[in-house]
Amino acid sequence: MNFAALWLAAPERLVHLGGVDVVIVALYFAMVIGIGIYLKRFATTGEDFFLAGRDMTAWIAGLSFVAANLGALELMGWASAAYQYGILATHWYWVGAIPAMLFLGIVMMPFYYISKTHSVPGYLRLRYGEGARGLSAISFAAMTVLMSGINMYSMALVMKVVLGWDINFSIWVSSLTVAIYVFLGGLLSAIFNEVLQFVLIWLGALLIPILGLIEAGGWNGMTQRIAANVGKGDYVHLWRTLGSFQDNPMGIHWTGIVLGLGFVTSFGYWTTDFLVVQRVLSARNLHAAKMAPIIGAGFKMMVPFIVILPGLLGIALLPEKLVGESVAAATGAHSYNEVLPLMLARYCGPGLLGLGITALMAGFMSGMAGNVSAFATVWTYDIYGAFIRKRAPDSHYLNVGRWCTLIGVLISIGTAYLVMQFLSIMDYVQALFSFFIAPLFGTVLLGMLWKRATSAAGFWGLLAGTLSSVGMWAWVKINPAALGIIALSPHAKDMAENMYRALWSWIICVAVTVVVSLATKPKPASELAGLVYGCTELPSERELKLTQRPIFWAAVVCAVFVILNLIFW
Amino acid sequence: MHKPGMVSIWFLIGLLLVAYGILILGAGIYEYLVPPSQPPVLAELHAGIWWGGLVLVIGVFYCWRFQPAKTK
């Protein structure tokens, strides 16, 4: 979403913090920096700094796994999407996350963990060689800090609109806080703070749906009010309007949701984006590493309660009708993006308001810490350690990682100011990030499950998938009518483009990888031990009780996922 | 997770929640005694009191359950 328009549209700050609210926010900042200072003494090796000593329990790794993704822009953006598109936005939390998280835990995690890789590019080096590793490491490192800067700028705008804070103040205070605690404690500090932030996000945001449902008269009361306010009932059904592009406000077909979002985009993000995978790699053993994404999936399924439901309640309860950003900019009305702060201001008095604002800040900082710690790891191990200085003592890489954290934050700040001058950069960088996710999933998946995939195929498949994604994006930019060809329907809207572009680029990546593999010489099986299914001895779980087995809990989460989709069908 | 001498993250979370619980509960009680001129919607439910109380209880539980002496 375009937060710059939000700033232009805002007539005045949405909420006013009292003394107790300021104390709550200040305590939060003091605590996160205090945690960083405290943990510095425990981050003494590269393994401690980059992988939290590989000593996290399944619960800590699982909560951190979800929290790194639960940024403030995620909270506000999807509440806004729920206001615009209704409950369809829930797909990004359920079908767009749960199957992929379970797949990561059950199928992919053993290979990441047994290979003892430090990162996803590191796995690509072991499986395909330096070419695929270099391509993915450089693209990931660059995109991570750029995205971090964009998020930083967007968050500063939100603070400007919600609290009236100066943009420079928001950028520097929040980013330097993150820089300090990640610099000191590395991933250990980032994970500790992410768990803290996860708890605060829930405590700060949960009150809105509870009070909203009380005011609306429960779920039925809310749906009746929505029907009265918008004149139709398709805002509260997940699947029944997806039979045709024209029948739902997103302009998307169920094939786009299931294949584009649920399969390619979601699996690409949750199983290969090192920002989230790094949290799971910090687990203390393979069992914890398998359980962490499953625990994360359980919590992820509940997030719509604090994100989507407030958006729906906004449609039902807010006295004014929120409008698109361009209209808001022209008229001074509130935009869709303000629905969550508006609901917060609606119910929360002193103290609760401070907690809610702290939740938003916590979300922002957890997302940024995730970006920065992942950047530091990939830069240190997969770029600096691989191509600049190959053999150095562990203490040297530890120092490089620390300084990378600061440099990453400074680049992010620079990006934030660049975006401030040239707003269109935001759209381009967000698009750039999406180019790599889907093809990378194809490359990693084939690498783990097909032992015939060769080194050359890994590199060329990844490159072909990425370039095809760039090509389709440029095609639609030059000729908007091309969207109808890519999404296979003239009625497709913007949301559909991303899904189908991801799907095509994944197919192209897989096809090129298969063709090149069949034309080139495979690695001997002995070199694939620990990396590929069929060449890796996976530890048996037969000695474990049923309730201790990851597959059992994955089945439980899967069953709840199916039931929820049926309930809200 | 627990290196020798390391305090549990849950204990630190408990500490912060205790402080937050006291502040929110206190603000809620003050609002109950001195109602604001522009109260939020559903102010009659006194959400600050019961939500602040809940946060305080969770915080106290975490502090007790994960206190450093117990987790060493």
Chai-1 contact restraints between the chains, C-beta under 6 A:
chainA,res_idxA,chainB,res_idxB,connection_type,confidence,min_distance_angstrom,max_distance_angstrom,comment,restraint_id
A,V20,B,L23,contact,1.0,0.0,6.0,A-B,restraint_1
A,V20,B,A27,contact,1.0,0.0,6.0,A-B,restraint_2
A,I24,B,L23,contact,1.0,0.0,6.0,A-B,restraint_3
A,L27,B,A19,contact,1.0,0.0,6.0,A-B,restraint_4
A,M31,B,L16,contact,1.0,0.0,6.0,A-B,restraint_5
A,F42,B,K3,contact,1.0,0.0,6.0,A-B,restraint_6
A,F42,B,M6,contact,1.0,0.0,6.0,A-B,restraint_7
A,D55,B,M1,contact,1.0,0.0,6.0,A-B,restraint_8
A,M56,B,M1,contact,1.0,0.0,6.0,A-B,restraint_9
A,T57,B,M1,contact,1.0,0.0,6.0,A-B,restraint_10
A,I60,B,M1,contact,1.0,0.0,6.0,A-B,restraint_11
A,F192,B,I9,contact,1.0,0.0,6.0,A-B,restraint_12
A,V195,B,I9,contact,1.0,0.0,6.0,A-B,restraint_13
A,L196,B,I13,contact,1.0,0.0,6.0,A-B,restraint_14
A,V199,B,I13,contact,1.0,0.0,6.0,A-B,restraint_15
A,L203,B,V55,contact,1.0,0.0,6.0,A-B,restraint_16
A,L207,B,W51,contact,1.0,0.0,6.0,A-B,restraint_17
A,L211,B,L42,contact,1.0,0.0,6.0,A-B,restraint_18
A,E215,B,L42,contact,1.0,0.0,6.0,A-B,restraint_19
A,R346,B,V41,contact,1.0,0.0,6.0,A-B,restraint_20
A,Y347,B,P40,contact,1.0,0.0,6.0,A-B,restraint_21
A,Y347,B,V41,contact,1.0,0.0,6.0,A-B,restraint_22
A,G349,B,E31,contact,1.0,0.0,6.0,A-B,restraint_23
A,G349,B,P40,contact,1.0,0.0,6.0,A-B,restraint_24
A,G349,B,G48,contact,1.0,0.0,6.0,A-B,restraint_25
A,P350,B,A27,contact,1.0,0.0,6.0,A-B,restraint_26
A,G351,B,L23,contact,1.0,0.0,6.0,A-B,restraint_27
A,G351,B,I24,contact,1.0,0.0,6.0,A-B,restraint_28
A,G351,B,A27,contact,1.0,0.0,6.0,A-B,restraint_29
A,G351,B,G48,contact,1.0,0.0,6.0,A-B,restraint_30
A,L352,B,G48,contact,1.0,0.0,6.0,A-B,restraint_31
